[in-house]
Amino acid sequence: MSEQLRLSDEQLGGYLEARGILPAGAPVAVEAAGDGNVNWVRRARVGGQSWIVKQARPALERFPEYEAPTDRIVFEHRYFELASKLPEGEICPRILDFDERERVLVMEDLGAAERLDAALARGADVTEAASAIGRFLAAVHGETTDPALARHFHNPDMQGLHGDHIFELPLRENDFPVPAALRAEADRMRADPALVAIADRLHARYLEPRGALIHGDVQAGNVLLAESGPKLLDAEIAHVGDPAFDLGVFVAHLMLHAVVRGEAAQSPVAAAFAAYEERLAGRLPVDFAEVARYAGIEMLRRTLGAARVSVVEEEAAGLAVLRVAEAWLREPPSAP
């Protein structure tokens, strides 16, 4: 790719005009949208209409000292292009334009839709949304088992970077800022060869380029609860791999707040897995015990890793999550 055009707030209106998205000369209001940790993301407004514009750049938006391949947005576009054609495809955000050369994706604006993690934090009943996400994942997994698809979604850089943060870093020497009691637990887990071996086996399975097309990051922060139903965003880690991984990450995020509050998360977890199994109709062997192991490692890394979530900031909360995470890694439940 030739040198990338780095969009700015001032350039965005002209760029969208040139792409045929905005009428010529329309006054455009531009504002930041979302967390903006990885990509440059803006909301463009003209009158009563608005659009979300996302550009992938070599340097990460929030952490410019780190770089990631810009073709991550190409894989994201391919994932949504494929998944949106399925009967459950309404869960994908509507793509309005894709500029592969400049790595720019223009999507519908879902406005003030609540994020799933916020709904979980306030104790909302998310069973219906969990069921819809489970059904969508099964639809994608069930329809993408062709081994040839792996070449079209060969995304080793993002897959590897993400995998290291999930399976490797939390159980290796690190300087992540965690409370003293959690640091002691991390040291104990790192010194346990049996537990490290479980994580290493999961990592190896995650890296295998076979199974089905997976989203790769079905965390609660990537799900918006729009009026028309849940929307799953940010498919930049999309690759062919283990279907149980997608569901495991989702289950972990359904669990986190419930574990901290000492409540049961059985209803949304069971709803997600039941919808998944029903839609999959036996076309892929997905064992809940493997889903639970992936959920365990995701809960562990969200407590001890670089991407800690706010729900585990208090020491007692983190310890509660670690107890469940370790139990699920060692002896995963066979059913929700």
TILUM-134295 format. One record per residue (C-alpha): residue number from 1; x, y, z. Coordinates in Angstrom, 2 decimals. Layout:
N
k,c1,c2,c3
NUM,X,Y,Z
...
This chain:
336
k,c1,c2,c3
1,0.00,0.00,0.00
2,1.29,3.48,-0.84
3,1.58,6.06,1.91
4,-1.71,6.27,3.73
5,-3.86,9.37,3.83
6,-4.21,10.13,7.55
7,-7.68,11.57,7.95
8,-8.23,14.49,10.31
9,-11.39,16.08,11.66
10,-10.91,18.94,9.20
11,-10.47,16.63,6.19
12,-13.27,14.22,6.97
13,-16.13,16.15,5.34
14,-14.25,16.54,2.07
15,-13.22,12.88,2.12
16,-16.82,11.71,2.61
17,-17.98,14.04,-0.16
18,-15.39,12.56,-2.52
19,-16.64,9.06,-1.63
20,-20.20,10.09,-2.52
21,-21.49,9.73,1.01
22,-22.19,13.38,1.79
23,-23.74,16.00,-0.49
24,-21.32,18.62,-1.77
25,-20.81,21.60,0.51
26,-22.86,20.22,3.39
27,-21.71,21.56,6.80
28,-20.25,18.62,8.73
29,-19.90,18.28,12.50
30,-17.19,15.81,13.58
31,-16.69,14.27,17.02
32,-14.82,11.35,18.54
33,-16.79,8.11,18.79
34,-16.19,5.06,20.98
35,-13.10,4.37,23.07
36,-10.64,4.93,20.23
37,-8.02,2.59,21.71
38,-6.89,1.01,18.45
39,-8.32,2.97,15.51
40,-9.13,6.54,14.60
41,-12.93,6.62,14.96
42,-15.20,9.61,14.34
43,-18.88,10.43,14.10
44,-19.77,12.73,11.20
45,-23.08,14.61,11.37
46,-24.97,16.48,8.66
47,-28.38,17.72,9.73
48,-30.27,14.81,11.22
49,-28.00,12.15,9.68
50,-24.79,10.69,11.07
51,-22.15,8.15,10.14
52,-19.34,6.33,11.95
53,-15.96,6.51,10.21
54,-13.16,4.17,11.26
55,-9.59,4.26,9.93
56,-6.94,1.65,10.75
57,-3.47,3.16,11.06
58,-0.10,1.52,11.76
59,0.26,3.19,15.17
60,-2.51,2.40,17.63
61,-4.63,5.43,18.46
62,-4.34,5.33,22.24
63,-0.93,3.63,22.40
64,1.09,5.11,19.49
65,4.23,3.35,20.71
66,2.65,0.12,19.48
67,1.96,-0.80,15.86
68,-0.42,-3.29,14.24
69,-1.01,-4.15,10.58
70,-3.61,-1.94,8.93
71,-5.05,-4.86,6.98
72,-6.92,-5.71,10.18
73,-9.72,-3.54,8.84
74,-9.73,-5.52,5.59
75,-10.45,-8.70,7.54
76,-13.11,-6.89,9.53
77,-14.84,-5.82,6.32
78,-14.62,-9.35,4.91
79,-16.15,-10.79,8.08
80,-19.12,-8.43,8.06
81,-19.55,-8.78,4.31
82,-19.88,-12.55,4.69
83,-21.84,-12.65,7.95
84,-24.35,-9.97,6.97
85,-25.70,-12.24,4.22
86,-26.85,-14.88,6.71
87,-30.42,-14.89,8.09
88,-29.01,-13.62,11.40
89,-26.93,-10.98,9.63
90,-28.85,-8.08,11.15
91,-26.49,-8.42,14.11
92,-23.73,-6.98,11.89
93,-23.47,-3.19,11.65
94,-24.51,-1.90,8.24
95,-21.45,-1.09,6.13
96,-21.97,1.96,3.92
97,-18.54,2.27,2.32
98,-15.12,0.64,2.42
99,-11.93,2.24,1.12
100,-9.38,-0.55,1.15
101,-6.53,1.62,-0.05
102,-6.87,4.13,2.80
103,-8.16,1.51,5.29
104,-11.39,3.39,6.00
105,-14.70,1.80,6.93
106,-17.92,3.87,7.02
107,-20.78,2.34,9.02
108,-24.24,3.16,10.25
109,-24.35,5.17,13.46
110,-26.13,3.32,16.25
111,-26.33,6.50,18.28
112,-26.77,6.15,22.02
113,-27.19,2.36,22.02
114,-26.03,0.92,25.35
115,-23.03,-1.37,25.44
116,-23.61,-4.87,26.73
117,-20.98,-4.48,29.45
118,-22.83,-1.42,30.78
119,-26.10,-3.36,30.82
120,-24.42,-6.21,32.69
121,-22.92,-3.75,35.18
122,-26.36,-2.41,36.11
123,-27.77,-5.93,36.45
124,-30.06,-5.82,33.41
125,-31.61,-9.00,32.05
126,-29.57,-9.65,28.89
127,-30.88,-13.16,28.23
128,-32.52,-12.21,24.94
129,-29.41,-10.48,23.64
130,-27.22,-13.40,24.75
131,-29.46,-15.80,22.87
132,-29.29,-13.67,19.71
133,-25.49,-13.49,19.83
134,-25.26,-17.26,20.40
135,-27.50,-17.90,17.42
136,-25.49,-15.52,15.23
137,-22.15,-17.12,16.13
138,-23.57,-20.56,15.34
139,-24.82,-19.31,11.96
140,-21.39,-17.96,11.04
141,-19.53,-21.01,12.35
142,-21.88,-23.47,10.68
143,-21.65,-21.81,7.28
144,-17.86,-21.30,7.16
145,-16.29,-24.73,7.58
146,-14.73,-24.80,4.09
147,-10.93,-25.21,4.66
148,-10.25,-22.91,1.70
149,-11.67,-20.01,3.68
150,-8.54,-19.94,5.85
151,-6.58,-18.35,2.99
152,-9.12,-15.53,2.65
153,-8.88,-14.84,6.38
154,-5.15,-15.36,6.89
155,-4.75,-12.82,9.71
156,-1.73,-14.14,11.67
157,-0.51,-10.81,13.04
158,-3.74,-9.85,14.78
159,-4.51,-13.45,15.72
160,-1.04,-13.87,17.22
161,-1.02,-10.53,19.04
162,-4.44,-11.22,20.54
163,-3.49,-14.79,21.46
164,-0.35,-13.68,23.27
165,-2.37,-11.26,25.42
166,-4.91,-13.94,26.30
167,-2.88,-17.11,26.79
168,0.72,-16.05,27.36
169,1.19,-12.75,29.13
170,-1.04,-13.22,32.20
171,0.82,-16.42,33.16
172,4.32,-15.12,32.43
173,6.49,-12.55,34.22
174,4.96,-9.12,33.66
175,4.64,-5.70,35.23
176,0.89,-5.18,34.86
177,-0.40,-2.92,37.66
178,-2.60,-5.19,39.79
179,-3.39,-5.12,43.53
180,-1.02,-6.98,45.85
181,-3.37,-9.90,46.53
182,-3.91,-10.43,42.80
183,-0.17,-10.22,42.18
184,0.33,-12.98,44.75
185,-2.28,-15.11,42.98
186,-0.63,-14.44,39.64
187,2.74,-15.56,41.04
188,1.18,-18.74,42.43
189,-0.51,-19.57,39.10
190,2.66,-18.92,37.09
191,4.51,-21.37,39.33
192,1.93,-24.10,38.70
193,3.12,-26.14,35.69
194,-0.22,-27.96,35.35
195,-2.17,-24.71,35.02
196,0.36,-23.19,32.60
197,0.19,-26.38,30.52
198,-3.60,-26.05,30.25
199,-3.23,-22.47,29.01
200,-0.52,-23.52,26.54
201,-2.73,-26.29,25.12
202,-5.57,-23.82,24.68
203,-3.20,-21.40,22.97
204,-2.01,-24.04,20.53
205,-5.60,-24.97,19.71
206,-6.51,-21.31,19.23
207,-3.68,-20.92,16.68
208,-4.73,-23.91,14.54
209,-6.13,-22.62,11.19
210,-9.06,-25.01,11.09
211,-12.62,-25.17,12.32
212,-14.66,-22.18,11.13
213,-14.56,-18.44,10.69
214,-14.47,-16.81,14.11
215,-14.94,-13.19,15.10
216,-12.10,-13.41,17.61
217,-13.20,-10.77,20.12
218,-16.82,-11.33,21.23
219,-16.43,-9.28,24.38
220,-19.30,-7.37,25.96
221,-17.73,-4.03,25.03
222,-18.08,-4.96,21.36
223,-21.85,-5.54,21.60
224,-24.27,-2.64,21.33
225,-27.88,-3.08,22.42
226,-29.63,-1.16,19.66
227,-33.41,-0.77,19.42
228,-33.43,-3.23,16.51
229,-31.47,-5.81,18.54
230,-27.85,-6.45,19.51
231,-25.06,-5.45,17.14
232,-21.62,-7.08,17.19
233,-18.75,-4.74,16.28
234,-14.95,-4.83,15.76
235,-14.14,-7.98,13.81
236,-10.50,-7.05,13.20
237,-9.21,-10.31,14.67
238,-11.39,-12.45,12.38
239,-9.68,-15.66,11.28
240,-10.37,-19.35,10.79
241,-9.99,-21.20,14.07
242,-11.72,-22.94,16.97
243,-15.45,-22.04,17.19
244,-15.44,-22.75,20.94
245,-13.15,-19.73,21.39
246,-15.77,-17.22,20.20
247,-18.39,-18.63,22.52
248,-15.94,-18.94,25.41
249,-14.97,-15.27,25.29
250,-18.64,-14.29,25.19
251,-19.50,-16.57,28.12
252,-16.65,-15.07,30.17
253,-18.07,-11.57,29.77
254,-21.56,-12.76,30.64
255,-20.04,-14.20,33.83
256,-17.85,-11.37,35.13
257,-20.35,-9.08,36.83
258,-22.41,-11.97,38.17
259,-19.33,-13.57,39.74
260,-18.36,-10.28,41.42
261,-21.89,-9.83,42.78
262,-22.10,-13.47,43.89
263,-25.04,-14.09,41.57
264,-25.78,-16.83,39.07
265,-25.11,-16.07,35.40
266,-26.77,-19.31,34.38
267,-29.70,-17.75,32.51
268,-27.82,-15.72,29.85
269,-25.04,-18.30,29.55
270,-27.52,-21.14,29.14
271,-29.57,-19.08,26.68
272,-26.51,-18.30,24.55
273,-25.36,-21.92,24.44
274,-28.85,-23.33,23.84
275,-29.40,-20.94,20.92
276,-25.95,-21.79,19.60
277,-26.57,-25.54,19.69
278,-30.04,-25.22,18.20
279,-28.84,-23.11,15.26
280,-25.73,-25.22,14.70
281,-27.82,-28.40,14.56
282,-24.83,-30.69,15.12
283,-22.80,-29.47,12.15
284,-19.75,-28.80,14.34
285,-18.60,-30.57,17.51
286,-18.57,-27.82,20.13
287,-18.22,-29.10,23.68
288,-19.30,-26.78,26.50
289,-16.32,-27.92,28.58
290,-14.00,-26.46,25.93
291,-16.11,-23.30,25.80
292,-15.78,-23.07,29.60
293,-11.99,-23.45,29.47
294,-11.72,-20.59,27.01
295,-14.05,-18.60,29.28
296,-11.74,-19.37,32.20
297,-8.64,-18.07,30.44
298,-10.51,-14.94,29.28
299,-11.68,-14.22,32.83
300,-8.12,-14.74,34.06
301,-6.60,-12.35,31.54
302,-9.28,-9.72,32.18
303,-8.21,-9.83,35.83
304,-4.42,-10.24,35.57
305,-3.57,-9.15,32.02
306,-3.07,-5.92,30.13
307,-6.78,-5.53,29.30
308,-8.20,-5.58,32.83
309,-11.85,-4.59,33.10
310,-13.25,-2.13,35.61
311,-15.43,-4.70,37.36
312,-12.31,-6.36,38.84
313,-10.62,-3.17,40.06
314,-11.40,-3.96,43.70
315,-9.18,-6.66,45.17
316,-12.07,-8.80,46.44
317,-13.78,-8.68,43.04
318,-10.61,-9.77,41.26
319,-10.07,-12.64,43.68
320,-13.66,-13.85,43.18
321,-13.21,-13.89,39.40
322,-9.84,-15.66,39.65
323,-11.38,-18.43,41.75
324,-13.96,-19.16,39.06
325,-11.45,-18.74,36.23
326,-9.01,-21.22,37.76
327,-11.77,-23.72,38.56
328,-13.06,-23.60,34.98
329,-9.57,-24.07,33.57
330,-8.82,-27.07,35.76
331,-12.23,-28.79,35.83
332,-14.58,-27.08,33.37
333,-18.33,-27.69,33.71
334,-19.81,-29.92,31.03
335,-22.98,-27.82,30.70
336,-24.15,-24.29,31.52
